[in-house]
Amino acid sequence: MMHKVAFSFADGKTVFFPVEQNEILIDAAMRNGIKIPLDCREGVCATCQGRCESGSYTQDYVDDEALSAQDLAQGKVLTCQTRVQSDATFYFDFASTLCSQTESSPVTGVVTGVEQVSPTTAILHLDAGQSAVPLDFLPGQYARLSIPGTSSTRAYSFANRPSPTNQLQFLIRLLPDGAMSNYIRTQCRVGDEINIEAPLGTFYLRQPARPLIFVAGGTGLSAFLGMLDQLSETGCDQPISLYYGVRSATDLCELERIARYEQRLGQFRFVPVVSGDDNDWDGKRGYVTDHFDATALSNAPSDIYVCGPPPMVESIKTWLSEQALHQGQLYYEKFTDSSTEV
């Protein structure tokens, strides 16, 4: 039996490779040209340590001077002692440049359609199935897309889970004068080829161990569509809340898709929040943090994922600090319109 394993690094690069059932992790990595820093190979020096973010594994021997009981409880592993029992993801707190063969290769995607899902948002559909290089990614990660006819690139979160046929979706905000926005509005045609550099980023879905709170700002929703696709497919026994903050109710998109998550995930709650003046909106107003329940979060620590503009991310970090809520994990991805158009 073969398992698919992802190694994610601190510089945002991710590599995927196959591991045989019960194979020592570092042996499989080296067999695939991925050389993790290594010294003793006996579970003592901790040079090869990482952290398991999802999946099942066992460890043969770990010296208590290498990893403490608290380290082990947090999922830290020594790759020279780890035997993988399922598909899994491991994170390493160093750059991928310390390893070899971790550079991502460009993949070609062919435009299969553009779907405008709100006055300010479109979904770009790409088929990367014919590329010579297979593309894989973790739900929540992003890709850097070339803009046909220019030397420019823009970064966008994947808006779907990985598929065997490499059918890809990207949620794109249509800016008044953005390079990708102008291409989408006036030049994009079915059959256009777009180069894709991926996977990128350390913002991705970890194995749920606590209730999940997803917070999307605008097209930051894209990352959560991929995560929710994955959770809908694999199942999740944890409560999931999706807060979706926009300026105007007309900016809300993919509402039918989100409604399907409510049907497929038994403990799913959707909370759209509009911050601007909108006379036609009778739902929640203000900022997302206005609608957080500090008492509930204190009683049931949650893992919080945030994808949105820097002010939203910083406001949530500030709110959590003011409420002294530190029991769960906070993962976030910041983006700006001018530099990344996520």
Residue pairs with C-beta under 8 A, 6 or more apart in sequence:
1 20
1 21
2 18
2 19
2 20
2 21
3 18
3 19
3 20
3 21
3 55
3 84
3 85
3 86
3 87
3 88
4 16
4 17
4 18
4 19
4 87
4 136
5 16
5 17
5 18
5 19
5 25
5 28
5 55
5 84
5 87
5 88
5 89
5 90
6 14
6 15
6 16
6 88
6 89
6 90
6 136
6 138
7 14
7 15
7 16
7 17
7 29
7 34
7 36
7 50
7 90
7 92
7 99
7 102
8 14
8 53
8 89
8 90
8 91
8 92
8 138
8 202
8 204
9 91
9 92
9 94
9 95
9 96
9 99
9 102
9 202
10 92
10 93
10 94
10 95
10 202
11 95
11 96
11 97
12 200
12 201
12 202
13 95
13 96
13 102
13 103
13 104
13 199
13 200
14 137
14 138
14 141
14 199
14 200
14 201
14 204
15 34
15 96
15 101
15 102
15 104
16 136
17 28
17 29
17 32
17 34
18 28
18 32
19 25
19 28
19 84
19 88
20 28
21 84
21 85
22 83
22 84
22 85
23 83
23 84
24 60
24 79
24 80
24 81
24 82
24 83
25 57
25 77
25 79
25 80
25 82
25 83
25 84
25 90
26 36
26 38
26 41
26 48
26 79
26 80
26 82
28 84
29 35
29 36
29 79
30 36
32 101
33 100
33 101
34 99
34 100
34 101
34 102
35 99
35 100
35 101
36 48
36 50
36 79
36 92
36 99
37 47
37 48
37 94
37 98
38 47
38 48
38 79
38 80
39 45
39 47
39 48
40 47
40 80
41 48
41 80
42 61
42 80
43 59
43 60
43 61
43 62
43 63
43 66
43 78
43 80
43 81
44 63
44 65
44 66
45 66
46 66
46 67
46 78
48 78
48 79
48 80
49 66
49 67
49 76
49 77
49 78
49 79
50 76
50 77
50 79
50 90
50 91
50 92
50 93
51 74
51 75
51 76
51 77
51 90
51 91
51 92
51 93
52 75
52 76
52 77
52 82
52 88
52 89
52 90
53 75
53 89
53 90
53 91
53 204
53 206
53 207
54 87
54 88
54 89
54 205
54 206
54 207
55 84
55 85
55 86
55 87
55 88
55 89
55 207
56 84
56 85
56 86
56 88
57 77
57 82
57 83
57 84
57 85
57 86
57 88
58 82
58 83
58 85
59 77
59 78
59 81
59 82
59 83
60 81
60 83
61 81
62 72
62 78
62 81
66 78
67 76
67 77
67 78
77 90
79 90
89 138
89 204
89 206
89 207
91 202
96 102
96 103
104 197
104 198
104 199
104 200
105 133
106 133
106 195
106 196
106 197
107 128
107 131
107 133
107 135
107 166
107 195
107 196
107 197
107 198
108 128
108 130
108 131
108 193
108 194
108 195
108 196
109 126
109 127
109 128
109 131
109 145
109 166
109 168
109 193
109 194
109 195
109 196
110 126
110 127
110 128
110 130
110 191
110 192
110 193
110 194
111 124
111 125
111 126
111 188
111 189
111 190
111 191
111 192
111 193
111 194
112 125
112 126
112 127
112 167
112 190
113 125
113 190
114 122
114 123
114 124
114 125
114 184
114 188
115 122
115 123
115 125
116 122
116 174
117 123
117 171
117 253
117 254
118 250
118 251
118 252
118 253
119 174
119 250
119 251
120 173
120 174
120 250
120 251
121 171
121 172
121 173
121 174
121 219
121 251
121 253
122 171
122 172
122 174
122 184
123 159
123 169
123 170
123 171
123 172
124 156
124 169
124 170
124 172
124 184
124 188
125 167
125 168
125 169
126 167
126 168
126 169
126 170
126 194
126 196
127 165
127 166
127 167
127 168
128 135
128 166
128 167
128 168
128 196
129 165
129 166
129 167
131 166
134 166
135 162
135 166
135 168
135 196
135 198
135 199
136 162
136 199
137 143
137 158
137 162
137 198
137 199
138 199
138 204
138 205
139 158
139 161
139 162
139 204
139 205
139 223
139 226
139 227
139 229
139 230
140 157
140 158
140 201
140 203
140 204
140 205
140 223
140 224
140 226
140 227
140 305
140 307
140 333
141 157
141 158
141 198
141 199
141 200
141 201
141 203
141 204
141 223
142 155
142 156
142 157
142 158
142 198
142 199
142 200
142 201
142 203
142 223
142 333
142 342
143 155
143 156
143 158
143 168
143 170
143 196
143 197
143 198
143 199
143 200
144 153
144 154
144 155
144 196
144 197
144 198
144 200
145 153
145 154
145 155
145 156
145 170
145 180
145 194
145 195
145 196
146 152
146 153
146 194
146 195
146 196
147 153
147 154
147 179
147 180
147 183
147 194
148 183
148 187
148 188
148 192
148 193
148 194
149 183
149 187
150 179
150 183
152 179
152 180
153 197
154 178
154 179
154 180
154 340
154 341
155 200
155 335
155 340
155 341
155 342
156 170
156 171
156 172
156 222
156 340
156 341
156 342
157 170
157 171
157 201
157 203
157 220
157 222
157 223
157 226
157 307
157 333
157 342
158 168
158 169
158 170
158 198
158 222
158 223
158 226
159 169
159 170
159 171
159 221
159 222
159 223
159 225
159 226
160 167
160 168
160 169
160 225
160 226
160 229
161 226
161 229
161 230
161 233
168 196
169 225
170 222
171 219
171 221
171 222
171 225
171 253
171 254
172 180
172 181
172 184
172 219
172 341
173 181
173 218
173 219
173 337
173 341
174 181
174 184
174 185
175 181
175 337
175 341
178 337
178 341
179 341
180 341
181 341
201 333
203 223
203 305
203 307
203 331
203 332
203 333
205 226
205 227
205 230
205 231
205 305
206 303
206 329
206 331
208 231
208 236
208 237
208 238
208 303
209 238
209 303
210 238
210 300
210 301
210 302
210 303
210 328
210 329
211 238
211 239
211 240
211 241
211 300
211 301
211 302
211 303
212 236
212 238
212 239
212 240
212 241
212 302
212 303
212 305
213 240
213 241
213 243
213 297
213 302
213 303
213 304
213 305
214 224
214 227
214 228
214 240
214 241
214 242
214 243
214 305
215 243
215 245
215 288
215 304
215 305
215 306
215 307
215 308
215 312
215 316
216 223
216 224
216 242
216 243
216 244
216 245
216 307
216 308
217 245
217 246
217 288
217 306
217 307
217 308
217 309
217 312
218 245
218 246
218 247
218 251
218 308
218 309
219 342
220 306
220 307
220 308
220 309
220 312
220 333
220 335
220 342
221 244
221 253
221 254
221 307
222 307
222 342
223 305
223 307
223 333
224 242
224 305
224 307
225 254
225 257
227 305
228 240
228 242
228 258
228 261
228 265
231 240
231 265
232 260
232 261
232 264
232 265
236 265
236 267
237 267
238 267
239 267
239 268
239 269
240 265
240 267
240 268
240 269
241 268
241 269
241 270
241 271
242 258
242 261
242 268
242 269
242 270
242 271
243 271
243 272
243 273
243 288
243 291
244 252
244 258
244 270
244 271
244 272
244 273
245 272
245 273
245 274
245 275
245 287
245 288
245 308
245 312
246 252
246 272
246 273
246 274
246 275
247 274
247 275
247 276
248 274
248 276
248 278
248 281
249 272
249 274
249 278
249 280
249 281
249 283
252 272
258 270
259 270
261 268
261 270
262 268
262 270
271 284
271 288
271 291
272 283
272 284
273 283
273 284
273 285
273 286
273 287
273 288
273 290
273 291
274 281
274 283
274 284
274 285
275 285
275 286
275 287
284 290
284 291
287 312
287 315
288 312
288 316
289 315
289 316
289 319
292 319
294 323
294 325
297 323
297 325
297 328
298 323
298 325
298 327
301 325
301 327
301 328
302 328
303 328
303 329
303 330
303 331
304 316
304 320
304 328
304 329
304 330
304 331
305 331
305 332
306 312
306 313
306 316
306 330
306 331
306 332
306 333
307 332
307 333
307 335
307 342
308 333
308 334
308 335
309 334
309 335
309 336
309 337
310 334
310 336
313 332
313 333
313 334
316 330
316 332
317 330
317 332
320 326
320 330
333 342
335 341
335 342
